[in-house]
Amino acid sequence: MQQGFLKRSKIPYDLVTKKLNAWYMAIKSDLVEEAERIKVEAEAELANMEENQDALLYYQLLEFRHEIMLSYMKSKNMDSLENAYETLREIESQGQLTGMLEYYFYFFMGMYEFRRKELTTAISAYRIAEKKLFEVEDEIERAEFFFKVAHVYYYMKQTYFSLNYANRALKIFKQYDAYAVQTIRCQNIIAGNLIDSLDYERALDVFRDTLRIAELVGADYLIGMSQMNIGICYDYIGEYDKAAEYLQTSLEFFEKTEHVFLTKTLFNIVNVKTKQKALAEALLYLKKGRSIAKKYGDSEYEAKFKIIEGLYFSDDEYSLIEEAFSYLNEKRMFGDIENFAIRVADYFYEEGDLSRSNEYYRLSIEARRKIKKGEIINENQPDFVYSHFIG
């Protein structure tokens, strides 16, 4: 938004703030159309409000958060956020953000870094934001923060931390009927941690409950998410036919909007199809998924597709697999390294390549060691990484 918006004193500051808050509420609930509508209204009100630096900064922060929402709801390429990211970093470095605005800055930067799969930087930003939670009086906003932190820790396979934050968020969200969407998200994180703890039946129960709630709410992407998660859970159990059925159903929901989980769903279908030895079908889904991942700059799934392609559909399997693990290691995605290394090791073992199989088994063990050690979350220097980036 240009500075020219803030010219004439027509609308009181507190009314504009209410409009900005309504916009933020729509963003947090993933209400894309409503958020777009309120954004336009907020811009019109800002254009007729006396100059107020805090209002402008709040708008800029929310505009950034709005674009993050679109990055996963509409698979919007994250590259489009780079300029806004640099602008906000510059504003923060000049000390213009204080109080709640400073909290929002670090909170939203944590989300941005997580979307880029810069996990260490994300958790560093969240830690700084957490120190500023005393500025936050709204318990729903606090719950939103707890959920986001739980999500990153889940990705890191730090189960204890993830469950702790997820349950803190869930305890708040469950008190309000209006936050069914947020309740579903928290339950998904909890169930994901149950899978990591090998408690598949309990995880299935939670995912079935989220599916029930999603159907009551009538949100297609949440229904698709629940179907996808149930499919993934059946994959872990080894019931591949059921896994494929649920994943195919979820695919129909995500294809309607090209939600960010479209790529993840396609990858999991490929994964299951190869386990079913249905390689011709797997190849079709792989080509589609790889194309979509490339289109939206989804480097994570571009790497993961390389692993499956290398194992089943390439004569140059070793270089593709090594490229994929190099990416995962660069992003310090040790949980994925552990899981995929076991998959690759089992494949080479079945092929009789014991030397290469042992190499990947050792890689999996090393990844597990790093996860247990908490190497990605250095508790002694919680602020270093993000302070370095914004300095």
N, C-alpha and C positions, 0 to 999 in steps of 0.2 A: 504494500500500500504506500502511496506517495504522501509526502509531508503535506501536500496541498489539501488533503482531506480535512485538516484541522484548521478551519478559518473563522467561522462565525459562531457566535454564542446563541444558539437556538434551543438546544436540547440539554437538560441538566446532566451533569457527569454521572450521577447515580443511576439514571435511566439507561444510559449507554452501558454502564457496567453490568446492569441486569441483562441487557441484550447479549453482551459478551459472555456472561455466565451461562445463559441459555444455549448459546452456540457451543460452549465447552461441554455442556451436559449432553447435547446431541452427538458430539464427537465421541465422548466416552462410551456412549451406548451404540456406536457404529451405525447411527441413523444417517446414512449418506445424504439422501435427498433433503431431509430436514436440516442437516448441518449446512448444506449448500444454500438453502433458502435463507436461513438465519444469518449466514455470513454476508449475503447481499444486503440484508436489512441492517446489519451492524455497520457495514461500510457507509450506508446512506446516513445513518445517525451520526457516525464519526465525522462525516463531511459537514455536519451542521452543529457541531459542538465546539465550544471554546477550546483553545489549544490546551492539551493536557498530556504531558509526556508519559505518565503512567498508563493512560488509556492507549496511547499509541504502542507502547512496549507490550502491553497485554495483548493487543491485537496481533502484533508480530509473532508473539509466542504461540498464540492460538492458531494463527495461519500455518505455522510450522507443524503444530500438532495435527491440524486438519490434513495436511499433506501426508503425514505419517499414516493416518487412518486410511487414506486413499491408497497408500502403497500396499496395504494388505487386503483391503476390501475390493480394490479394483486392479490389483497386481501392477500398480503404477511403479515405473522404474525409479529406484532410489536416487539416481543421478540428478533428477530434477530438484532434489532438496539441497544440493551442494551449496548453491549460492546463498540460500536462506540460512543454512548452517554456518557459513563463514560470517555472514552479517551478524548473527546472534552472538557468535564467539567474540567478535570485535566489540559489540555493545557491552558484553559482560566484562571483558578485559578493561574497559574504561570505567568500571564501577557504577554503571547506570542502573543496574538491577539490584534491588534491595527487597527485603521482606519476602512476601509471597511470590513476587516476580522472580526473585533469585531461586526460590524453591522450584518453580515451574521450569526455569532454565535447565537446571541439573536433572530434573525428572524427565523432561522431554528429550534431553540429550542422551539420557540412558536408553530411552526407547529407540532413538535414532541409531545409536551404536549397536543395540541388540538387533535391529532390523538388518544392519550391515554385517551381522555376525562377528562383531568386534566385542567378544564377550568380556574380556578383561577391562576394556575401556568402559563398557556398559555398567559393569558392577561398580567400578570406581565412581562413575557419575551418580549412580543410585546411592552410594554410601554418603556422598556429600549432600545429596538431597535429603537423606534420612536425618542428617544432623540438623536440618532446617524444618523438620516436621512440626516442631513446636509452633511454627507460624501457621499451621493448618488447624483450624478449629472444626471444620466439617469432617465428620467421621467417615462419610462416604468417600471423600477425597483420600483420606488416610487408607481406607480399604483398597482403593484403586492403586495406591502406591504399593501396598503389601502384595497385591496380586502380581504387579509387574516384576517386582523383585523375585517372587516365587517362580515366575516363568523363566527368568534367567538362570536361577539356581537349578531348576529342573533341567535345563539345557546342559548345564555343567555336570549333571548327575550328582549334585550335592543334595542328596535326598532329605537329610535332616533339616537343612536350612530351607529348602523348598517347601516342605510340608509345614514347617513352622509358620512361614509367611502366608502360605495358602490358607491355612486354617484360621489365622488371624483375620484375613480378608473375608473368608466365608462366614465367620461368626457375625460380622457386621452386615454383609449383604443379605443374609437370610432373614434379617429382621424386617426387610422391606419388600413388599410385593413388586414394587416398580423396578427392582434390580434383579429380575430373573436371568437376564443375559449375563450379568456379572457373576451370578451364582453358578451358572453353567460353566463359565470359564474356570472358576476356582475348582469346581468338581473335576473338570478335565485334568487340571494340573495334579490334583490329589490322586486321581486314577492312574495318571502317567507314572507317578512315583510308586504306586502299588505295582505296576508292571515291572519297574526297575527292581522292586523288592521281590519279584517272582510270585506275587500274590495275584494271579490272573483272574481268579473267580471273583474276588472282591472288586477288582478293577472293572470287570464286565458288569457287575451290579451297578457300579457308579455310572458307567457309560450308558447303560440302559435307562437309568434315572434321568441323565441329562437329555437323552433322546425324548423321553416322555415330556420333560419340561419344554424342550425346544418345539415339539409339536403343538403344545398348548399355546406357546407364544406365537407360533406361526412364522418363525424366522427360518427361511430356507437354508441360509449358510450355516446356522447352528444345527439344523437337522443333518445337513451334510457332514458337518464336523463330527457329530456324534456317531453317525453311520461309519465314517472313516475310522474313528477311534475304535469302534467295536471290531471293524475289520482287521485293524492292526493287532488288536488283542488276540483275535482268533488265529492270526498268523503266528504269534508267539506260542500259542497253545499247540499249534501244529494242525489245526483244522482248516486246511487251505481252501476247501470248497466254500465253507461259510465265510472265510475271510474275503474271498473273491466276490462273493455275492454282495456283502455289505460295501466293499470298496467300489463295486460297479454302481451301486445305488448312490453312493456319495458323489461319484463322478458326475452324475446327471445334475446334481444341485450346483456343483462348482462350475460346470461348463456354462451355466446360464449367465454368470456374472464374471467369469474368469477371476474368481477369488484367488488369493495367494495360495490357498491349499489345493488348488487344481494340480499344480506341479507335484506336490507331496503325495496326493492321491494317485496320480499316474505312476509315480515311482514305486509306491507300495503295491500297485497292481502288477507292475513289471516284476517286482520282487517275488510276489506270490506265484505268478505264472511260471517263472523259472523253477520254482520249487515243485510245481505241478508237472514240470517237463513239457509245458505247452509253449515251446520256444518261438513258434511262428507268431502266436498271439502276443507274446512278450515283446517281440521285436517291433511289432506295430505300435504298441503303447510306448515303447522306449523312444522310437523316432518322434512320436507326437510330444512326449514329455520333454525330450531334449530340445525340440524346437521351441516350445513354450518357455522353457527355462532360459534359453538364449535370448528370446524376444524380450523378456522382462529383466534380463540381467541378473538372474537368480544363480549366482556362482555356486552356492551351496549344492543345489540339486544338479547343476551341470557336473560338478565333481562326483556326486553320488551315482549319477547315470553312467559315468565313465567306469566305475567299478563293475557294474553289471555288464556293460558293453565289453569290457576287457575280459571278463570271465566267460561269457557265452557267445559273443558275436564279433570277435576281432582276432586277427592273426597276430596282432601286436599288443597282446593283453598286458604284458608286463609294464610297458611305458604308460598306458592309460591308467592302470591301477596305481602306479607310483605317483603319477600326476595328482590323482584324487587324494591319496593319503598326504601328499605334500601340502595340498590346500587345507585339509582338515587339521594338520599339525600347525600350519601357519596361523589358523584361527583358534588354535588350542581347543579344538572340539574333541576332547579326549573320550567322551562317552561314545561318540560316533566312531572314533578310531577303534575303541575296544570292540564294539559290535561288529563292524565291518571286517576288522582283522580276523575275527573268529570265522566269519562267513568265508573269507578268502582262504584262510588256513584249511578249513574243512573241504573246500573245493579242491585244493591242490593235494590234500591227503587222499581224497577219492581218486584223483588222477594218478596217484603213485609218485608225485613229486614231493618226497618227504623233506628234502632240504628246504624248499620254498615254503612248505607247510609249516615247518618249525620256525622259520623266520617270522611268519605272520602270527603264529601263536605267541612268540616272544613279544612281538609288537603289542598284542592285546594285553599281555601281562603288564608290560611297561605302562600302557595307558591306564590300566586299573590302578597301578601304584600311584600314578600322578593324581588320579581322582581322589584316592584315599588320603593322599598327602595334602590335598587341597592346593596343589601347585598353582592353579589358576587364580586362586583368591588369597593372595598374600596378606594375612591379617595384620602384619606389622607395618605395612605402608598402604593403608586403605585409600589415601587420596592421591598418591603419587602419579599414577598413570594419567588420570584425567586432568590433574593440575598441570602436568607436563604438556598436554595437548592444548590447553587453553591459555597457557602462559604467554 
